[in-house]
Amino acid sequence: MNFNILNQNKDTRARTGELTTPHGKVKTPCFMQVATNATVKTLSSEELQQIGVEMIIANAYHIYLKPGIEIINQAGSIHNFMNWQKPIVTDSGGFQIFSLENVKVEDEGVYFRSKLDGSLHFITPEKSIEIQNRIGADIIMAFDYCPKNWNNYEEVKKSVALTIKWAKRCKEFHEIEKQELFGIIQGGIYEELRRECIEKLEKMGFDGYGLGGLSIGEPYEETVKIAEYIIRNLPERRLRYFMGIGMPLQILQLVEMGIDLFDCGMITHIARTGSTLTSRGKINIKAGKYKNDFTPLDPDCTCFVCRNYTRAYIRHLINTGEITGLRLNSYHNIYFMMRFMEDIRNAINMGNFKKFRKNFEKKYNNINI
């Protein structure tokens, strides 16, 4: 894998790097926008490029069900289908499948019914890799077992055993050299299970790892504790991907611990429900106090939304159900996150990440705007 560490802070584990893929380079730490159904909701690929998004993540499970792999193949690749010629990651869909009801787990794979039409499907590790191969993403994820209950030791232990077995089968089946295959580390909040998973996946030779089975209900302090344990036990040269987390203050903490890659659908989800990220904290733009507020969403932001529209107008759009309001708020939130990640990388490269984190948190927690 072509991942180079460029700078490492002396007083933290925070680091910058560069990931090279067939569709371009990605600077890390990187926050990926979630394009579950081959789209970041309400925005076009051109708008994402304008904002400076470098890499997105789509979901193999959802794309497999609709529009179907044959449609993607007819388009040539997922990149062509969605007119996005930059790097793409696909999640194997394990998390989504195991969140369904009445899932039947066997050593060979998983039976589940589609939420779309109730049809029965059987996904094996090999089938998951085949789907992702045909989708054509730059980085694909091994099929894993994500437990439903974070505090059920026996279920978590079973998830580790099957994740290891399935990772080996994924590795053996995957033959497309230009696609990177990442393993996923399971083990819940149990250090001995995480250690077992890391050791056995490392023997298989994965170049990057997703930290799986976190943020599924466990207390956040347990999330941080286990993430730190995993990082301490992974080789420095491996790319570390925290799956499914990505609010600003969380990212700062996890970057300081040494995480390179993040994704989270929350950034655009909250935008569509009326929450706006600003340099002075998250605000509810639907609130009555913004009815006559003719200032930008964020006075420190330079995106086209903040240059041209006011809180009062965007509040009006969202409160009247106008799609334009969702688009403008989503555009701003993503722009905010891209500049935030750029500032993080600059701070690490300049050797003052701790100072940057302290100043950002102090300003972000002051929500008197």
C-alpha positions in Angstrom: 0.0 0.0 0.0 1.3 3.5 -0.8 0.8 5.2 2.5 3.5 7.5 3.7 3.7 9.2 7.1 4.9 12.8 6.5 5.0 14.3 10.0 4.6 13.0 13.5 4.1 15.3 16.5 6.7 14.9 19.2 4.3 15.4 22.1 1.3 13.4 20.7 0.6 10.5 18.3 -1.0 13.0 15.8 0.5 12.5 12.4 0.0 13.6 8.8 0.3 11.3 5.8 -0.4 10.8 2.1 -2.3 7.9 0.7 -1.9 7.3 -3.1 -4.7 5.5 -4.9 -5.5 4.9 -8.6 -7.8 8.0 -8.5 -5.5 10.4 -6.8 -3.8 11.2 -3.6 -5.4 11.8 -0.2 -3.9 13.8 2.6 -4.4 12.4 6.1 -5.9 12.9 8.6 -8.9 12.8 6.3 -12.7 12.9 6.9 -14.7 11.1 4.3 -18.1 12.2 3.3 -20.7 9.4 3.4 -22.2 8.6 0.0 -24.2 5.6 1.0 -26.2 5.2 -2.2 -23.5 6.6 -4.4 -24.4 10.2 -3.5 -23.8 12.6 -0.7 -27.4 13.6 0.0 -28.6 16.9 -1.6 -25.2 17.7 -3.2 -23.6 16.9 -6.6 -20.2 15.5 -7.3 -19.2 18.9 -8.8 -20.1 20.7 -5.5 -18.1 18.2 -3.5 -15.1 18.9 -5.7 -15.6 22.7 -5.3 -15.6 22.2 -1.5 -12.3 20.2 -1.7 -13.5 16.7 -0.7 -10.7 14.3 -1.4 -12.3 10.9 -0.8 -15.8 9.6 -0.1 -17.2 6.3 1.2 -20.1 4.4 -0.4 -21.9 1.3 0.9 -21.6 -2.0 -0.9 -24.7 -3.5 0.8 -27.0 -0.6 -0.4 -25.5 -0.5 -3.9 -25.8 -4.2 -4.2 -29.5 -4.0 -3.5 -30.2 -0.9 -5.6 -29.3 -0.1 -8.3 -27.5 -3.4 -8.4 -24.0 -4.4 -9.5 -25.0 -4.9 -13.2 -25.9 -1.3 -13.5 -22.6 -0.2 -12.0 -20.7 -2.5 -14.4 -22.6 -1.1 -17.4 -21.4 2.4 -16.3 -17.9 1.1 -16.1 -17.3 1.7 -12.4 -18.8 3.5 -9.4 -16.6 6.5 -10.4 -18.2 6.8 -13.8 -21.7 6.1 -12.5 -21.6 9.0 -10.1 -19.2 11.3 -12.0 -16.6 11.3 -9.2 -13.1 10.7 -10.4 -11.5 10.9 -7.0 -10.8 8.1 -4.5 -13.8 6.0 -3.2 -13.9 3.6 -0.3 -16.7 0.9 0.0 -17.8 -0.5 3.3 -18.4 -4.2 3.0 -22.0 -3.8 4.4 -21.3 -6.0 7.4 -22.5 -3.3 9.9 -25.7 -2.7 7.9 -26.5 -6.4 7.5 -26.0 -7.2 11.2 -28.2 -4.3 12.2 -31.2 -6.0 10.4 -33.7 -8.2 12.2 -33.8 -12.0 11.8 -30.2 -12.3 10.4 -29.0 -15.9 10.3 -25.3 -16.2 10.8 -23.4 -19.3 9.6 -19.7 -20.1 9.2 -20.1 -19.7 5.5 -21.8 -16.4 5.6 -25.0 -14.5 6.5 -28.6 -14.9 5.4 -30.7 -11.7 5.5 -33.8 -10.2 3.9 -33.7 -7.0 2.0 -35.5 -4.0 3.6 -36.6 -2.9 0.1 -38.6 -5.9 -1.0 -38.1 -8.7 1.6 -36.1 -10.9 -0.8 -33.7 -13.4 0.8 -29.9 -12.9 0.3 -26.9 -14.9 1.3 -23.6 -12.9 1.6 -20.3 -14.8 2.1 -16.9 -13.1 2.5 -16.2 -14.1 -1.2 -19.5 -12.6 -2.3 -18.8 -9.4 -0.4 -15.4 -9.0 -2.1 -16.8 -9.9 -5.5 -19.5 -7.1 -5.1 -16.8 -4.6 -4.0 -14.5 -5.7 -6.8 -17.2 -5.1 -9.4 -18.2 -1.7 -7.8 -14.6 -0.7 -8.5 -13.7 1.3 -5.4 -10.1 2.2 -4.6 -10.2 0.8 -1.1 -12.5 -2.0 0.0 -13.2 -3.5 3.4 -13.1 -7.1 4.5 -16.5 -8.6 5.5 -16.8 -8.7 9.2 -19.2 -9.6 12.0 -20.3 -6.5 13.9 -22.0 -7.5 17.1 -25.3 -6.0 18.1 -24.6 -5.9 21.8 -21.4 -4.2 22.9 -21.5 -5.7 26.4 -22.3 -9.3 25.5 -18.9 -11.0 25.8 -20.0 -14.3 24.1 -21.4 -12.5 21.1 -18.3 -10.3 20.8 -16.1 -13.3 21.1 -18.0 -15.0 18.3 -17.8 -11.9 16.2 -14.0 -11.9 16.5 -13.7 -15.6 15.6 -15.9 -15.2 12.5 -14.3 -11.8 11.5 -10.8 -13.5 11.5 -12.1 -16.5 9.5 -13.8 -14.3 7.0 -10.9 -11.9 6.7 -8.7 -14.8 5.6 -11.2 -15.8 3.0 -11.5 -12.2 1.8 -7.8 -12.0 1.5 -7.5 -15.2 -0.4 -10.3 -14.3 -2.8 -9.3 -10.7 -3.5 -7.0 -10.5 -6.6 -7.3 -7.0 -7.9 -4.0 -5.3 -7.1 -5.1 -1.8 -7.8 -7.8 -2.1 -5.0 -6.5 -2.0 -1.5 -8.2 -4.4 1.0 -8.4 -3.3 4.6 -9.1 -5.6 7.5 -11.6 -4.7 10.3 -10.6 -5.1 13.9 -13.4 -6.4 16.2 -13.4 -7.2 19.9 -15.8 -4.8 21.6 -14.5 -3.3 24.8 -12.4 -6.4 25.6 -8.7 -5.8 25.2 -7.8 -9.5 25.0 -10.3 -10.0 22.1 -9.0 -6.9 20.3 -5.4 -8.2 20.7 -6.3 -11.6 19.3 -8.0 -9.9 16.3 -5.0 -7.6 15.6 -2.5 -10.4 15.9 -4.3 -12.7 13.5 -5.2 -10.0 11.0 -1.6 -8.8 11.0 -0.4 -12.3 10.0 -2.5 -12.0 6.9 -0.8 -8.8 5.9 -3.5 -6.1 5.6 -2.1 -2.6 4.9 -4.8 -0.7 6.7 -7.4 -1.4 9.4 -10.8 -0.2 10.3 -11.6 0.1 14.0 -15.0 -1.7 14.0 -17.6 -2.5 16.6 -17.3 0.9 18.3 -19.9 3.6 18.8 -22.6 1.0 18.9 -23.9 1.9 22.4 -20.9 1.7 24.7 -20.0 4.7 26.9 -17.7 7.1 25.0 -14.9 6.7 27.5 -14.8 3.0 26.7 -14.7 3.9 23.0 -11.6 6.1 23.6 -9.9 3.6 25.9 -10.2 0.8 23.3 -9.2 2.9 20.4 -6.1 3.9 22.3 -5.4 0.3 23.0 -5.8 -0.7 19.4 -3.5 2.1 18.2 -0.7 1.1 20.7 -0.8 -2.4 19.3 -0.8 -1.7 15.6 2.4 -1.1 13.6 3.1 2.5 13.0 3.1 2.1 9.2 -0.5 0.9 9.1 -3.3 3.3 8.1 -5.8 3.6 11.0 -9.5 4.1 10.1 -12.1 4.9 12.8 -15.3 3.8 11.2 -18.5 5.7 11.9 -17.4 8.6 14.0 -16.7 12.2 13.1 -18.0 15.1 15.1 -15.3 17.8 15.4 -14.4 17.4 19.1 -14.2 13.6 18.7 -12.0 14.0 15.7 -9.5 16.2 17.6 -9.2 13.7 20.4 -8.8 10.7 18.0 -6.3 12.5 15.8 -4.2 13.2 18.8 -4.3 9.5 19.5 -3.0 8.7 16.0 -6.1 8.0 13.8 -5.7 8.8 10.1 -9.2 8.3 8.5 -12.8 9.0 9.6 -16.2 8.8 8.2 -19.6 9.7 9.6 -23.0 10.4 8.0 -23.9 12.6 10.9 -22.4 15.8 9.4 -24.9 15.9 6.6 -27.7 14.2 8.5 -27.8 17.0 11.1 -27.6 19.6 8.3 -30.8 18.2 6.9 -32.5 18.4 10.4 -31.4 22.0 11.0 -28.1 21.8 12.8 -25.2 23.9 11.6 -21.5 23.5 12.5 -19.8 26.7 13.2 -16.4 27.8 14.6 -18.3 28.7 17.8 -20.1 25.4 18.1 -23.1 23.5 16.7 -26.3 25.6 16.5 -29.9 24.8 15.7 -30.6 27.1 12.8 -34.4 26.4 13.1 -34.5 28.2 16.5 -36.7 31.3 16.8 -33.7 33.5 17.8 -32.4 33.4 14.2 -35.7 34.6 12.7 -34.3 38.2 12.3 -30.6 37.3 12.2 -29.1 38.5 8.9 -25.6 37.4 9.6 -23.9 34.4 8.0 -24.2 30.9 9.4 -20.6 31.2 10.6 -18.9 34.6 10.7 -15.5 32.9 10.2 -16.5 30.8 7.2 -15.7 31.7 3.6 -18.0 29.2 1.8 -20.4 30.6 -0.8 -23.3 30.0 1.6 -21.9 32.2 4.3 -20.8 34.8 1.7 -24.3 35.0 0.1 -27.0 33.9 2.5 -28.1 34.7 6.1 -29.2 32.6 9.1 -32.7 34.2 8.8 -33.1 33.0 5.2 -31.8 29.5 5.7 -33.9 29.2 8.8 -36.9 30.2 6.7 -36.1 27.6 4.0 -35.6 24.7 6.4 -38.7 25.5 8.5 -40.9 25.7 5.4 -39.5 22.4 4.1 -37.7 23.9 1.1 -35.0 21.5 -0.3 -32.7 24.5 -1.0 -32.3 25.0 2.8 -31.1 21.4 3.2 -28.7 21.9 0.4 -27.2 25.1 1.6 -26.8 23.8 5.2 -25.3 20.6 4.0 -22.8 22.4 1.7 -21.8 24.6 4.6 -21.3 21.7 7.1 -19.1 19.8 4.6 -17.1 22.9 3.8 -16.6 23.5 7.5 -15.3 19.9 8.0 -12.9 20.2 5.0 -11.4 23.4 6.3 -11.3 21.9 9.8 -9.3 18.9 8.6 -7.0 21.1 6.6 -6.3 23.2 9.8 -5.6 20.0 11.7 -3.1 18.9 9.1 -1.4 22.3 9.1 -1.2 22.3 12.9 0.4 18.9 12.9 2.9 19.8 10.2 3.8 23.0 12.1 4.3 21.0 15.4 1.6 22.9 17.3 -1.4 20.5 17.3 -1.9 20.6 21.0 -2.2 24.4 21.0 -4.5 24.2 18.0 -6.8 21.7 19.7 -6.9 23.8 22.9 -7.8 27.0 21.0 -10.4 25.2 18.8 -12.2 23.6 21.7 -12.2 26.8 23.7 -13.8 28.7 20.8 -16.1 25.8 19.7 -17.6 25.5 23.2 -18.5 29.1 23.3 -22.0 29.0 21.7 -23.1 32.5 22.5 -23.9 33.4 18.9 
